[in-house]
Amino acid sequence: MAESATAPDVSGYSFEKAVAELETIVARLERGDVALDESISIYERGEALKKHCETLLSAAENRIEKIRLDRSGKPQAVEPLDGE
């Protein structure tokens, strides 16, 4: 799987698709059977996928916070999303 030298465009990926590809990249890197140049290339793609997933998660958190507002726009016992 040869990767291009330019930054990968993953902006159209769903969260699930990005995570699946990221898991594949991690597995390949953990096996250690990838040439150095290709390792760097797929690592960069993994970074792009990770950032995309973080962006999607942040957007989802923001949407949840908006849903938790009452009709007048006042917060209703907002709790952290991670249960802290």
MOPAC internal coordinates of N, CA, C and O (Angstrom, degrees):
PM7 1SCF
backbone

  N    0.0000 0     0.00 0     0.00 0    0    0    0
  C    1.4469 1     0.00 0     0.00 0    1    0    0
  C    1.5180 1   108.02 1     0.00 0    2    1    0
  O    1.2310 1   119.02 1   -85.79 1    3    2    1
  N    1.2642 1   119.47 1    94.21 1    3    2    1
  C    1.4567 1   124.02 1   178.69 1    5    3    2
  C    1.5122 1   109.67 1   -82.16 1    6    5    3
  O    1.2310 1   120.96 1   -46.11 1    7    6    5
  N    1.3332 1   115.76 1   133.89 1    7    6    5
  C    1.4556 1   121.77 1  -179.04 1    9    7    6
  C    1.5182 1   108.85 1  -104.56 1   10    9    7
  O    1.2310 1   120.35 1   -26.66 1   11   10    9
  N    1.3202 1   116.94 1   153.34 1   11   10    9
  C    1.4554 1   120.28 1   178.15 1   13   11   10
  C    1.5267 1   109.51 1   -78.82 1   14   13   11
  O    1.2310 1   120.70 1   -19.93 1   15   14   13
  N    1.3447 1   116.26 1   160.07 1   15   14   13
  C    1.4554 1   121.11 1  -178.49 1   17   15   14
  C    1.5239 1   111.80 1   -77.71 1   18   17   15
  O    1.2310 1   119.59 1   163.80 1   19   18   17
  N    1.3194 1   118.38 1   -16.20 1   19   18   17
  C    1.4632 1   121.15 1   179.86 1   21   19   18
  C    1.5205 1   109.85 1   -84.53 1   22   21   19
  O    1.2310 1   121.26 1   -18.89 1   23   22   21
  N    1.3245 1   115.20 1   161.11 1   23   22   21
  C    1.4586 1   120.30 1   178.97 1   25   23   22
  C    1.5248 1   109.62 1   -62.19 1   26   25   23
  O    1.2310 1   120.60 1   -47.52 1   27   26   25
  N    1.3216 1   116.45 1   132.48 1   27   26   25
  C    1.4678 1   119.73 1  -178.37 1   29   27   26
  C    1.5136 1   111.60 1   -71.11 1   30   29   27
  O    1.2310 1   120.92 1   -37.88 1   31   30   29
  N    1.3185 1   115.85 1   142.12 1   31   30   29
  C    1.4572 1   120.49 1   176.77 1   33   31   30
  C    1.5220 1   108.35 1   -94.29 1   34   33   31
  O    1.2310 1   120.71 1   -73.78 1   35   34   33
  N    1.3040 1   116.24 1   106.22 1   35   34   33
  C    1.4585 1   121.66 1   179.60 1   37   35   34
  C    1.5283 1   111.16 1  -114.02 1   38   37   35
  O    1.2310 1   120.47 1  -169.20 1   39   38   37
  N    1.3239 1   116.70 1    10.80 1   39   38   37
  C    1.4612 1   121.09 1  -174.17 1   41   39   38
  C    1.5267 1   113.52 1   -61.42 1   42   41   39
  O    1.2310 1   119.77 1   154.63 1   43   42   41
  N    1.3025 1   118.04 1   -25.37 1   43   42   41
  C    1.4546 1   120.71 1  -179.89 1   45   43   42
  C    1.5223 1   113.91 1   -89.17 1   46   45   43
  O    1.2310 1   120.27 1   177.96 1   47   46   45
  N    1.3207 1   117.08 1    -2.04 1   47   46   45
  C    1.4612 1   120.83 1  -177.64 1   49   47   46
  C    1.5244 1   111.42 1   -74.94 1   50   49   47
  O    1.2310 1   120.90 1   -37.65 1   51   50   49
  N    1.3180 1   115.89 1   142.35 1   51   50   49
  C    1.4592 1   119.99 1   171.30 1   53   51   50
  C    1.5265 1   107.29 1   -74.29 1   54   53   51
  O    1.2310 1   120.57 1   -15.68 1   55   54   53
  N    1.3074 1   116.52 1   164.32 1   55   54   53
  C    1.4648 1   120.50 1   178.07 1   57   55   54
  C    1.5218 1   110.15 1   -58.33 1   58   57   55
  O    1.2310 1   120.79 1   134.58 1   59   58   57
  N    1.3159 1   116.09 1   -45.42 1   59   58   57
  C    1.4597 1   120.63 1  -177.08 1   61   59   58
  C    1.5286 1   111.86 1   -62.79 1   62   61   59
  O    1.2310 1   120.52 1   137.70 1   63   62   61
  N    1.3292 1   116.62 1   -42.30 1   63   62   61
  C    1.4644 1   120.30 1   179.81 1   65   63   62
  C    1.5274 1   110.61 1   -65.87 1   66   65   63
  O    1.2310 1   120.42 1   138.44 1   67   66   65
  N    1.3248 1   116.80 1   -41.56 1   67   66   65
  C    1.4644 1   120.82 1   179.64 1   69   67   66
  C    1.5272 1   110.84 1   -64.00 1   70   69   67
  O    1.2310 1   120.06 1   136.18 1   71   70   69
  N    1.3263 1   117.49 1   -43.82 1   71   70   69
  C    1.4616 1   121.03 1   179.57 1   73   71   70
  C    1.5239 1   110.62 1   -64.22 1   74   73   71
  O    1.2310 1   120.10 1   138.12 1   75   74   73
  N    1.3261 1   117.41 1   -41.88 1   75   74   73
  C    1.4632 1   120.70 1   179.73 1   77   75   74
  C    1.5259 1   111.07 1   -61.20 1   78   77   75
  O    1.2310 1   120.51 1   135.36 1   79   78   77
  N    1.3259 1   116.63 1   -44.64 1   79   78   77
  C    1.4600 1   119.32 1   179.09 1   81   79   78
  C    1.5220 1   110.97 1   -67.66 1   82   81   79
  O    1.2310 1   120.39 1   141.72 1   83   82   81
  N    1.3055 1   116.85 1   -38.28 1   83   82   81
  C    1.4610 1   120.91 1   178.13 1   85   83   82
  C    1.5318 1   110.67 1   -62.30 1   86   85   83
  O    1.2310 1   120.25 1   138.87 1   87   86   85
  N    1.3232 1   117.12 1   -41.13 1   87   86   85
  C    1.4659 1   120.93 1   177.15 1   89   87   86
  C    1.5221 1   111.38 1   -62.35 1   90   89   87
  O    1.2310 1   120.49 1   141.52 1   91   90   89
  N    1.3274 1   116.67 1   -38.48 1   91   90   89
  C    1.4582 1   120.92 1   177.56 1   93   91   90
  C    1.5297 1   110.69 1   -64.04 1   94   93   91
  O    1.2310 1   120.66 1   136.88 1   95   94   93
  N    1.3152 1   116.35 1   -43.12 1   95   94   93
  C    1.4621 1   121.25 1   179.36 1   97   95   94
  C    1.5241 1   110.38 1   -62.89 1   98   97   95
  O    1.2310 1   120.30 1   134.01 1   99   98   97
  N    1.3224 1   117.03 1   -45.99 1   99   98   97
  C    1.4646 1   120.89 1   179.96 1  101   99   98
  C    1.5238 1   110.10 1   -59.95 1  102  101   99
  O    1.2310 1   120.37 1   135.95 1  103  102  101
  N    1.3211 1   116.90 1   -44.05 1  103  102  101
  C    1.4677 1   120.53 1   179.85 1  105  103  102
  C    1.5267 1   111.02 1   -61.10 1  106  105  103
  O    1.2310 1   120.31 1   137.28 1  107  106  105
  N    1.3230 1   117.01 1   -42.72 1  107  106  105
  C    1.4707 1   120.49 1   179.13 1  109  107  106
  C    1.5242 1   111.01 1   -63.34 1  110  109  107
  O    1.2310 1   120.56 1   136.07 1  111  110  109
  N    1.3178 1   116.53 1   -43.93 1  111  110  109
  C    1.4619 1   119.93 1  -179.56 1  113  111  110
  C    1.5290 1   111.62 1   -67.37 1  114  113  111
  O    1.2310 1   120.33 1   142.59 1  115  114  113
  N    1.3265 1   116.97 1   -37.41 1  115  114  113
  C    1.4618 1   120.55 1   179.10 1  117  115  114
  C    1.5302 1   112.29 1   -66.90 1  118  117  115
  O    1.2310 1   120.47 1   146.12 1  119  118  117
  N    1.3298 1   116.71 1   -33.88 1  119  118  117
  C    1.4726 1   120.00 1   177.93 1  121  119  118
  C    1.5270 1   110.92 1   -64.98 1  122  121  119
  O    1.2310 1   120.51 1   148.04 1  123  122  121
  N    1.3211 1   116.64 1   -31.96 1  123  122  121
  C    1.4535 1   120.55 1   177.40 1  125  123  122
  C    1.5091 1   115.07 1    76.35 1  126  125  123
  O    1.2310 1   120.11 1  -163.56 1  127  126  125
  N    1.3080 1   117.39 1    16.44 1  127  126  125
  C    1.4656 1   119.81 1  -178.41 1  129  127  126
  C    1.5304 1   112.39 1  -103.12 1  130  129  127
  O    1.2310 1   120.76 1  -154.56 1  131  130  129
  N    1.3412 1   116.16 1    25.44 1  131  130  129
  C    1.4521 1   121.68 1  -178.73 1  133  131  130
  C    1.5330 1   107.72 1  -111.25 1  134  133  131
  O    1.2310 1   120.77 1   -43.61 1  135  134  133
  N    1.3222 1   116.13 1   136.39 1  135  134  133
  C    1.4627 1   120.76 1   178.35 1  137  135  134
  C    1.5278 1   110.20 1   -60.15 1  138  137  135
  O    1.2310 1   120.52 1   -25.85 1  139  138  137
  N    1.3255 1   116.61 1   154.15 1  139  138  137
  C    1.4620 1   121.66 1  -176.16 1  141  139  138
  C    1.5224 1   112.65 1   -55.65 1  142  141  139
  O    1.2310 1   119.89 1   130.80 1  143  142  141
  N    1.3287 1   117.82 1   -49.20 1  143  142  141
  C    1.4716 1   120.30 1  -179.38 1  145  143  142
  C    1.5204 1   111.50 1   -59.33 1  146  145  143
  O    1.2310 1   120.60 1   136.57 1  147  146  145
  N    1.3116 1   116.47 1   -43.43 1  147  146  145
  C    1.4645 1   119.57 1   179.65 1  149  147  146
  C    1.5254 1   110.76 1   -69.64 1  150  149  147
  O    1.2310 1   120.21 1   145.29 1  151  150  149
  N    1.3342 1   117.20 1   -34.71 1  151  150  149
  C    1.4661 1   120.63 1   177.02 1  153  151  150
  C    1.5217 1   110.55 1   -59.55 1  154  153  151
  O    1.2310 1   120.77 1   135.53 1  155  154  153
  N    1.3166 1   116.13 1   -44.47 1  155  154  153
  C    1.4658 1   120.33 1   179.24 1  157  155  154
  C    1.5238 1   110.19 1   -63.01 1  158  157  155
  O    1.2310 1   120.73 1   136.36 1  159  158  157
  N    1.3132 1   116.21 1   -43.64 1  159  158  157
  C    1.4571 1   121.38 1  -178.62 1  161  159  158
  C    1.5303 1   111.73 1   -63.10 1  162  161  159
  O    1.2310 1   120.50 1   133.19 1  163  162  161
  N    1.3326 1   116.66 1   -46.81 1  163  162  161
  C    1.4654 1   118.07 1  -178.16 1  165  163  162
  C    1.5260 1   110.98 1   -74.31 1  166  165  163
  O    1.2310 1   120.13 1   153.01 1  167  166  165
  N    1.3362 1   117.35 1   -26.99 1  167  166  165
  C    1.4577 1   120.04 1   174.26 1  169  167  166
  C    1.5310 1   109.88 1   -63.78 1  170  169  167
  O    1.2310 1   120.74 1   136.74 1  171  170  169
  N    1.3249 1   116.19 1   -43.26 1  171  170  169
  C    1.4668 1   120.35 1   177.65 1  173  171  170
  C    1.5219 1   110.76 1   -61.35 1  174  173  171
  O    1.2310 1   120.38 1   138.95 1  175  174  173
  N    1.3181 1   116.88 1   -41.05 1  175  174  173
  C    1.4646 1   119.99 1   177.15 1  177  175  174
  C    1.5311 1   110.03 1   -63.64 1  178  177  175
  O    1.2310 1   120.88 1   139.57 1  179  178  177
  N    1.3120 1   115.93 1   -40.43 1  179  178  177
  C    1.4609 1   120.57 1   177.40 1  181  179  178
  C    1.5222 1   111.95 1   -60.46 1  182  181  179
  O    1.2310 1   120.57 1   139.68 1  183  182  181
  N    1.3278 1   116.51 1   -40.32 1  183  182  181
  C    1.4629 1   120.53 1   176.86 1  185  183  182
  C    1.5270 1   110.86 1   -62.18 1  186  185  183
  O    1.2310 1   120.50 1   137.51 1  187  186  185
  N    1.3189 1   116.64 1   -42.49 1  187  186  185
  C    1.4699 1   120.37 1   178.47 1  189  187  186
  C    1.5281 1   110.46 1   -63.18 1  190  189  187
  O    1.2310 1   120.50 1   138.71 1  191  190  189
  N    1.3196 1   116.66 1   -41.29 1  191  190  189
  C    1.4671 1   120.86 1   178.65 1  193  191  190
  C    1.5255 1   110.52 1   -64.98 1  194  193  191
  O    1.2310 1   120.29 1   137.41 1  195  194  193
  N    1.3244 1   117.06 1   -42.59 1  195  194  193
  C    1.4654 1   121.96 1   179.42 1  197  195  194
  C    1.5254 1   110.51 1   -60.88 1  198  197  195
  O    1.2310 1   120.15 1   133.67 1  199  198  197
  N    1.3148 1   117.32 1   -46.33 1  199  198  197
  C    1.4653 1   120.91 1   179.14 1  201  199  198
  C    1.5224 1   111.05 1   -62.56 1  202  201  199
  O    1.2310 1   120.92 1   139.89 1  203  202  201
  N    1.3391 1   115.85 1   -40.11 1  203  202  201
  C    1.4673 1   119.89 1   178.81 1  205  203  202
  C    1.5318 1   110.05 1   -63.26 1  206  205  203
  O    1.2310 1   120.10 1   136.86 1  207  206  205
  N    1.3248 1   117.41 1   -43.14 1  207  206  205
  C    1.4651 1   120.89 1   178.62 1  209  207  206
  C    1.5221 1   110.78 1   -63.01 1  210  209  207
  O    1.2310 1   120.14 1   138.51 1  211  210  209
  N    1.3302 1   117.34 1   -41.49 1  211  210  209
  C    1.4621 1   120.64 1   177.89 1  213  211  210
  C    1.5251 1   111.39 1   -61.56 1  214  213  211
  O    1.2310 1   120.67 1   139.66 1  215  214  213
  N    1.3264 1   116.33 1   -40.34 1  215  214  213
  C    1.4670 1   120.72 1   178.26 1  217  215  214
  C    1.5223 1   110.91 1   -63.42 1  218  217  215
  O    1.2310 1   120.78 1   135.30 1  219  218  217
  N    1.3322 1   116.12 1   -44.70 1  219  218  217
  C    1.4639 1   120.07 1   179.47 1  221  219  218
  C    1.5225 1   111.55 1   -64.32 1  222  221  219
  O    1.2310 1   120.41 1   139.08 1  223  222  221
  N    1.3349 1   116.81 1   -40.92 1  223  222  221
  C    1.4653 1   119.90 1   178.85 1  225  223  222
  C    1.5218 1   111.41 1   -65.49 1  226  225  223
  O    1.2310 1   120.43 1   139.39 1  227  226  225
  N    1.3141 1   116.78 1   -40.61 1  227  226  225
  C    1.4617 1   120.79 1   178.04 1  229  227  226
  C    1.5268 1   110.79 1   -62.15 1  230  229  227
  O    1.2310 1   120.63 1   137.15 1  231  230  229
  N    1.3204 1   116.40 1   -42.85 1  231  230  229
  C    1.4654 1   120.55 1   178.21 1  233  231  230
  C    1.5250 1   110.83 1   -62.69 1  234  233  231
  O    1.2310 1   120.57 1   140.14 1  235  234  233
  N    1.3298 1   116.52 1   -39.86 1  235  234  233
  C    1.4676 1   120.44 1   178.93 1  237  235  234
  C    1.5291 1   110.37 1   -65.27 1  238  237  235
  O    1.2310 1   120.35 1   138.34 1  239  238  237
  N    1.3316 1   116.94 1   -41.66 1  239  238  237
  C    1.4621 1   120.35 1   177.93 1  241  239  238
  C    1.5280 1   110.81 1   -61.52 1  242  241  239
  O    1.2310 1   120.51 1   137.68 1  243  242  241
  N    1.3204 1   116.63 1   -42.32 1  243  242  241
  C    1.4664 1   120.52 1   178.66 1  245  243  242
  C    1.5234 1   111.53 1   -62.87 1  246  245  243
  O    1.2310 1   120.49 1   140.25 1  247  246  245
  N    1.3257 1   116.68 1   -39.75 1  247  246  245
  C    1.4660 1   120.15 1   178.29 1  249  247  246
  C    1.5259 1   110.49 1   -64.97 1  250  249  247
  O    1.2310 1   120.45 1   140.11 1  251  250  249
  N    1.3225 1   116.74 1   -39.89 1  251  250  249
  C    1.4666 1   120.22 1   179.63 1  253  251  250
  C    1.5207 1   110.44 1   -64.41 1  254  253  251
  O    1.2310 1   120.56 1   137.77 1  255  254  253
  N    1.3322 1   116.54 1   -42.23 1  255  254  253
  C    1.4607 1   119.74 1   178.33 1  257  255  254
  C    1.5273 1   110.87 1   -61.18 1  258  257  255
  O    1.2310 1   119.82 1   140.68 1  259  258  257
  N    1.3180 1   117.94 1   -39.32 1  259  258  257
  C    1.4643 1   120.56 1   178.48 1  261  259  258
  C    1.5177 1   111.14 1   -66.08 1  262  261  259
  O    1.2310 1   120.33 1   142.34 1  263  262  261
  N    1.3061 1   116.98 1   -37.66 1  263  262  261
  C    1.4660 1   121.16 1   179.21 1  265  263  262
  C    1.5244 1   110.37 1   -64.38 1  266  265  263
  O    1.2310 1   119.98 1   150.86 1  267  266  265
  N    1.3073 1   117.64 1   -29.14 1  267  266  265
  C    1.4447 1   122.14 1  -176.01 1  269  267  266
  C    1.5327 1   113.21 1   -82.41 1  270  269  267
  O    1.2310 1   119.89 1  -171.65 1  271  270  269
  N    1.3091 1   117.81 1     8.35 1  271  270  269
  C    1.4585 1   121.17 1   175.87 1  273  271  270
  C    1.5189 1   109.23 1   -90.91 1  274  273  271
  O    1.2310 1   120.86 1   -36.11 1  275  274  273
  N    1.3411 1   115.97 1   143.89 1  275  274  273
  C    1.4638 1   117.86 1   177.73 1  277  275  274
  C    1.5236 1   109.87 1   -77.71 1  278  277  275
  O    1.2310 1   120.51 1     1.96 1  279  278  277
  N    1.3197 1   116.64 1  -178.04 1  279  278  277
  C    1.4709 1   121.15 1  -175.69 1  281  279  278
  C    1.5331 1   112.98 1   -60.19 1  282  281  279
  O    1.2310 1   120.44 1   150.84 1  283  282  281
  N    1.3121 1   116.77 1   -29.16 1  283  282  281
  C    1.4669 1   119.27 1  -179.81 1  285  283  282
  C    1.5298 1   111.92 1   -88.35 1  286  285  283
  O    1.2310 1   120.54 1  -179.35 1  287  286  285
  N    1.3275 1   116.57 1     0.65 1  287  286  285
  C    1.4541 1   120.32 1   178.50 1  289  287  286
  C    1.5108 1   114.21 1    89.29 1  290  289  287
  O    1.2310 1   120.15 1  -171.53 1  291  290  289
  N    1.3297 1   117.33 1     8.47 1  291  290  289
  C    1.4644 1   121.31 1   179.89 1  293  291  290
  C    1.5270 1   109.92 1   -90.05 1  294  293  291
  O    1.2310 1   120.52 1   -39.47 1  295  294  293
  N    1.3261 1   116.60 1   140.53 1  295  294  293
  C    1.4750 1   119.27 1   179.35 1  297  295  294
  C    1.5227 1   111.71 1   -63.14 1  298  297  295
  O    1.2310 1   121.23 1   -36.83 1  299  298  297
  N    1.3072 1   115.24 1   143.17 1  299  298  297
  C    1.4635 1   121.45 1   177.62 1  301  299  298
  C    1.5232 1   108.36 1  -111.80 1  302  301  299
  O    1.2310 1   118.76 1   -79.14 1  303  302  301
  N    1.2912 1   119.97 1   100.86 1  303  302  301
  C    1.4588 1   124.97 1   176.01 1  305  303  302
  C    1.5186 1   111.89 1    35.39 1  306  305  303
  O    1.2310 1   121.06 1  -121.27 1  307  306  305
  N    1.3079 1   115.58 1    58.73 1  307  306  305
  C    1.4562 1   120.19 1  -178.00 1  309  307  306
  C    1.5177 1   109.76 1   -69.93 1  310  309  307
  O    1.2310 1   120.97 1   -51.47 1  311  310  309
  N    1.3315 1   115.76 1   128.53 1  311  310  309
  C    1.4578 1   122.01 1   177.22 1  313  311  310
  C    1.5186 1   108.21 1  -113.43 1  314  313  311
  O    1.2310 1   120.13 1   -28.18 1  315  314  313
  N    1.3257 1   117.36 1   151.82 1  315  314  313
  C    1.4698 1   118.97 1   175.87 1  317  315  314
  C    1.5232 1   110.32 1   -57.97 1  318  317  315
  O    1.2310 1   121.07 1   -34.70 1  319  318  317
  N    1.3256 1   115.57 1   145.30 1  319  318  317
  C    1.4524 1   120.58 1  -177.52 1  321  319  318
  C    1.5132 1   113.03 1   -66.72 1  322  321  319
  O    1.2310 1   120.09 1   152.58 1  323  322  321
  N    1.3399 1   117.43 1   -27.42 1  323  322  321
  C    1.4597 1   119.93 1  -177.48 1  325  323  322
  C    1.5241 1   112.97 1   -90.94 1  326  325  323
  O    1.2310 1   120.11 1  -172.63 1  327  326  325
  N    1.3226 1   117.40 1     7.37 1  327  326  325
  C    1.4538 1   121.59 1   175.96 1  329  327  326
  C    1.5121 1   114.30 1    80.55 1  330  329  327
  O    1.2310 1   119.29 1  -170.31 1  331  330  329
  N    1.3152 1   118.97 1     9.69 1  331  330  329
  C    1.4724 1   121.67 1  -179.75 1  333  331  330
  C    1.5065 1   110.67 1   -74.94 1  334  333  331
  O    1.2310 1   120.10 1   180.00 1  335  334  333

